[in-house]
Amino acid sequence: MRPTRKIRVLIVDDSTIVRKILSDSLAAEPDLEVVGTAPDPFVARDKILTLDPDVLTLDIEMPRMDGLTFLKKLMHFHPLPAVVISSLAQPSCRLALEALALGAVEVLAKPGGPYSVGELRHSLAGKIRAAAAARVALRPAAAPSLPPARVECDAAANAVVAIGASTGGTEAIAAVLQWLPRSTPGVVIVQHIPPAFSRAFAARLNERSPMEVREAADGDALRPGLALVAPGDFHMVLRRSQSGRFVSIRGGPQVCYQRPSVDVLFASVAETAGPLAVGILLTGMGSDGAQGLLKMRQAGARTIAQDETSCVVYGMPREAVVLGAAEQVLPLSAIPAAILARLPRPEPIPATAKA
């Protein structure tokens, strides 16, 4: 039997210490090989041509040429899966999300400060594997027949939209939300993303969406026109009280190697909203969300999985399809209209109540 080819990694960072930490973190992985390192994009350009890596890690703030400029050139002339390594400062988080919009497929916090080398070793290899499986030439684009300003949503006010995604999901979620009108019932979102980046991600979605979007806080009430994003490294669950639905933010063990976990959110939506919910599982590596989407469907919710052609990584949606969890499998461009069509409508007012 022919041995499986290792994933070849090029590390691009101006810090000698960081280059060593990243290299050492991958050294024990049997399926990964660091074929080279580069202190800046000019050296990286030459090494890409000579070493032919499958994936590169990319710092954003570097001398001679910044990471975003290099990424634009790379995606134009030589598309290659990139994992962005960024500091936790909010300006750097925003730049990292811009990198994802330009074609990078994963983001990871730079080691140092509150983010330890041990945490890096736990997550870096998985990010590299996900990036290697990604289709980097793909750009999410949702294009329903009507622009957002001309679309209205007459769904029941107590309906819920639940969205889960991982690799490639930051742009896929944006492509969906930008076509959901402000009158859409409350939306809850889990995107696999490191701590600190989730706040910048929510802020970026808020700029691009008719709805209000923000990072969720414990106890936030869900209402029409509001989308809540699970904070990085915390699970988010939907709860119900006499006054309505709210989210609970909590710790706990990882589920499907993830925190926040889509399965955790979807299972809570199945329990608290049942047939009043629509669940959507978008692009991502692994299986997180598949079991949760199945629970939603079994509880009477309408369920949608993104199709293979439009996914950056067809992992999580594929697992949902295999389980029979997805009522429909649709391209990303068709999902916003499908959400609006499948949301439950308000109960008609009895004639006696009108009198």
C-alpha positions in Angstrom: 0.0 0.0 0.0 1.4 3.4 -1.0 2.0 5.7 2.0 -0.2 8.8 2.2 1.6 12.0 1.1 2.2 14.4 3.9 0.7 17.9 3.9 3.5 20.2 3.1 3.5 23.5 5.2 5.4 26.7 4.7 5.5 29.1 7.7 5.7 32.8 7.0 6.4 35.1 10.0 8.9 37.8 10.7 9.5 36.5 14.3 12.2 33.9 14.6 10.6 32.7 17.9 7.2 32.3 16.4 8.6 30.4 13.3 10.3 28.0 15.7 7.2 27.6 17.9 5.0 26.8 14.9 7.6 24.4 13.4 8.0 22.6 16.7 4.2 22.4 17.2 3.9 20.5 13.9 7.0 18.4 14.2 5.2 15.5 16.0 2.3 15.3 13.5 2.8 12.2 11.3 0.8 13.6 8.4 2.3 17.1 8.4 5.7 18.3 7.2 7.2 21.8 7.6 9.1 22.1 4.3 10.4 25.6 5.0 10.0 29.0 6.8 10.2 32.6 5.5 10.7 35.8 7.4 8.7 38.0 4.9 6.6 37.7 1.8 9.5 38.2 -0.6 11.3 35.2 0.7 7.9 33.3 0.9 7.3 34.0 -2.8 10.5 32.3 -3.8 10.0 29.4 -1.4 6.4 28.8 -2.7 7.8 28.3 -6.2 10.7 26.0 -5.1 9.1 24.0 -2.3 5.5 23.7 -3.6 3.8 23.7 -0.2 0.1 22.6 0.2 -0.6 25.2 3.0 1.1 28.2 4.4 0.7 30.0 7.7 0.7 33.7 7.3 1.5 36.5 9.7 -0.4 39.8 9.0 2.0 42.4 10.3 5.4 41.9 8.6 8.1 44.2 7.2 8.6 45.0 3.5 5.1 43.8 2.6 2.2 43.3 5.0 0.3 40.0 5.0 -2.9 41.3 3.4 -1.1 42.7 0.4 0.8 39.5 0.0 -2.4 37.5 0.3 -4.1 39.5 -2.4 -1.2 38.8 -4.8 -1.0 35.2 -3.8 -4.7 34.5 -4.5 -4.5 36.3 -7.8 -1.3 34.6 -9.2 -0.9 31.4 -7.2 -4.0 30.5 -5.0 -2.9 28.5 -1.9 -4.7 27.6 1.3 -3.5 30.0 4.0 -3.9 29.9 7.8 -3.7 33.4 9.2 -1.7 33.7 12.5 -2.7 37.0 14.2 -2.3 38.7 17.5 -5.3 39.1 19.8 -5.4 42.9 19.6 -8.7 44.0 18.1 -7.1 45.9 15.1 -5.2 42.7 14.3 -8.4 40.7 14.7 -10.1 42.9 12.1 -7.2 42.5 9.7 -7.4 38.7 10.2 -11.1 38.8 9.2 -10.2 40.8 6.1 -7.7 38.1 5.2 -10.5 35.5 5.4 -12.5 37.7 3.0 -9.5 37.8 0.7 -9.2 34.0 0.6 -7.5 32.8 3.7 -9.4 29.8 5.1 -8.5 29.7 8.8 -7.4 32.1 11.5 -5.4 31.3 14.7 -4.2 33.4 17.6 -0.5 34.1 17.7 1.2 32.4 20.7 2.0 34.6 23.6 0.1 36.5 26.3 -3.1 34.7 27.3 -2.7 32.3 24.4 -0.3 29.5 25.3 1.9 27.3 23.2 0.0 24.3 24.5 -3.2 25.7 23.1 -1.5 26.3 19.8 -0.3 22.7 19.6 -3.8 21.5 20.2 -5.4 23.6 17.4 -2.7 24.3 14.8 -2.5 20.9 13.2 -6.3 20.8 12.8 -6.3 24.2 11.2 -3.6 23.0 8.8 -5.6 19.9 7.9 -8.8 21.9 7.3 -6.9 24.4 5.1 -5.4 21.5 3.0 -8.9 20.3 2.3 -10.3 23.7 1.3 -11.2 24.9 -2.1 -9.4 28.3 -2.1 -10.6 29.5 -5.5 -14.2 29.5 -4.2 -15.8 32.8 -3.2 -19.2 32.8 -1.4 -21.9 34.7 -3.2 -25.5 34.7 -2.3 -27.8 36.3 -4.8 -31.6 35.9 -4.2 -34.0 37.5 -6.7 -34.7 40.6 -4.6 -32.3 42.9 -2.8 -32.7 43.1 1.0 -34.4 46.5 1.1 -37.3 45.0 -1.0 -37.7 41.8 0.9 -40.0 41.5 3.9 -40.3 38.7 6.4 -43.8 37.9 7.7 -42.6 35.0 9.9 -43.8 34.3 13.4 -42.0 36.6 15.8 -41.1 33.7 18.1 -39.4 31.7 15.3 -35.7 31.0 15.4 -33.0 30.7 12.8 -29.9 28.7 13.9 -26.7 28.7 11.7 -23.5 26.7 12.2 -20.3 26.8 10.2 -16.5 26.2 10.4 -13.8 26.5 7.7 -15.0 29.0 5.1 -17.9 29.9 7.3 -17.1 33.6 8.1 -17.8 34.6 4.5 -20.6 32.1 4.0 -22.5 33.4 7.0 -22.0 37.0 5.8 -23.4 35.9 2.4 -26.5 34.6 4.0 -27.1 37.4 6.6 -26.7 40.2 4.0 -29.9 39.0 2.3 -32.0 38.5 5.5 -34.2 41.5 6.1 -34.3 43.4 9.4 -37.7 41.9 10.2 -36.2 38.3 10.3 -36.9 36.5 13.6 -33.9 36.1 15.9 -30.8 34.3 14.6 -28.3 32.4 16.7 -24.9 31.6 15.2 -22.0 29.3 16.0 -18.8 29.8 13.9 -15.7 27.9 14.9 -13.4 30.8 15.7 -10.8 31.5 18.4 -11.5 33.7 21.4 -11.2 37.5 20.7 -11.9 37.0 17.0 -15.6 36.4 17.5 -16.2 40.0 18.6 -14.5 41.4 15.5 -16.4 38.8 13.4 -19.8 39.9 14.8 -18.9 43.6 14.3 -18.0 42.8 10.6 -21.3 41.0 10.1 -23.1 43.9 11.7 -21.6 46.2 9.1 -22.8 44.0 6.2 -26.2 42.9 7.4 -29.6 44.6 7.6 -30.1 42.9 11.0 -28.3 43.9 14.1 -25.4 41.5 14.8 -23.4 41.3 18.0 -21.3 38.9 20.0 -23.7 37.2 22.5 -23.5 37.8 26.2 -25.0 35.5 28.8 -28.8 36.3 29.2 -29.2 38.2 25.9 -32.8 38.0 24.8 -33.5 36.8 21.3 -35.8 39.0 19.2 -36.7 39.7 15.6 -34.0 41.8 13.9 -31.2 40.5 16.1 -28.4 37.9 15.3 -26.2 36.7 18.2 -22.8 35.1 17.6 -21.4 32.7 20.1 -18.2 34.0 21.7 -15.0 32.1 21.0 -14.2 29.3 23.5 -17.7 29.3 25.0 -20.8 27.2 24.2 -24.0 29.0 23.5 -27.4 27.4 24.2 -30.9 28.7 23.6 -33.2 28.8 26.7 -36.9 29.7 27.2 -38.5 31.7 30.0 -42.0 33.2 30.6 -40.8 36.4 28.8 -39.4 34.7 25.8 -36.2 33.0 24.6 -32.6 34.0 25.6 -29.1 32.6 25.2 -26.9 31.1 27.9 -23.2 31.4 27.5 -21.2 28.7 29.3 -18.0 26.7 29.5 -17.8 23.0 29.5 -15.9 20.3 27.6 -15.4 20.6 23.9 -17.9 18.8 21.7 -16.6 17.4 18.4 -13.3 19.0 19.4 -15.0 22.4 19.4 -16.1 25.1 21.8 -18.4 26.7 20.8 -20.0 23.7 19.3 -22.8 23.7 16.6 -24.2 20.5 18.1 -24.6 22.1 21.5 -26.5 25.1 20.0 -28.7 23.0 17.6 -29.7 20.5 20.3 -30.8 23.4 22.5 -32.8 24.9 19.6 -34.5 21.6 19.0 -35.5 21.4 22.6 -36.7 25.0 23.0 -38.0 26.0 19.6 -38.8 22.7 17.8 -41.1 23.3 14.8 -40.6 27.1 15.1 -37.0 26.8 14.0 -35.0 26.6 10.8 -31.5 25.1 11.1 -28.7 25.7 8.5 -25.4 23.9 8.5 -22.8 25.6 6.3 -19.2 24.8 5.1 -16.8 23.3 7.6 -14.3 20.6 8.4 -15.4 17.7 10.6 -18.8 16.5 11.8 -19.9 19.2 14.4 -23.6 20.1 13.8 -24.7 17.0 12.0 -26.2 15.3 15.1 -27.7 18.6 16.3 -29.3 19.2 12.9 -30.8 15.7 13.1 -32.3 16.5 16.5 -33.8 19.7 15.0 -35.4 17.8 12.2 -36.7 15.2 14.5 -38.2 18.0 16.6 -40.1 19.3 13.6 -37.7 22.1 12.5 -36.9 22.8 8.9 -33.3 21.9 8.1 -30.9 22.9 5.3 -27.3 21.9 4.5 -25.0 23.7 2.1 -24.2 21.7 -1.0 -20.8 20.4 -1.9 -20.3 22.6 -5.0 -20.6 25.9 -3.0 -18.7 24.7 0.2 -15.1 25.7 0.9 -14.9 22.4 2.8 -17.7 19.9 2.4 -17.3 18.2 5.8 -20.0 19.1 8.3 -22.8 19.4 5.7 -21.9 16.0 4.2 -22.1 14.4 7.6 -25.6 15.9 8.1 -26.7 14.6 4.7 -25.4 11.1 5.5 -27.4 11.1 8.7 -30.6 12.2 7.0 -30.5 15.4 9.0 -30.9 17.8 6.1 -34.4 18.3 4.7 -32.8 20.2 1.8 -29.3 20.5 0.3 -28.9 23.8 -1.4 -26.2 26.0 -2.9 -25.2 29.0 -0.8 -26.9 31.4 -3.2 -30.3 29.7 -2.6 -30.2 29.5 1.2 -31.4 33.0 2.2 -34.6 32.7 0.2 -35.1 29.1 1.5 -34.8 30.4 5.1 -37.5 33.0 4.5 -39.8 30.5 2.8 -39.5 27.9 5.5 -40.0 30.1 8.6 -43.3 29.4 10.3 -46.0 32.0 9.8 -48.0 33.7 12.6 -51.0 31.9 13.8 -54.2 33.4 12.4 -56.3 35.4 14.8 -59.6 33.6 15.6 -62.7 35.4 14.3 -64.0 35.7 17.9 -60.9 37.5 19.0 -61.4 40.1 16.2 -64.9 40.9 17.2 
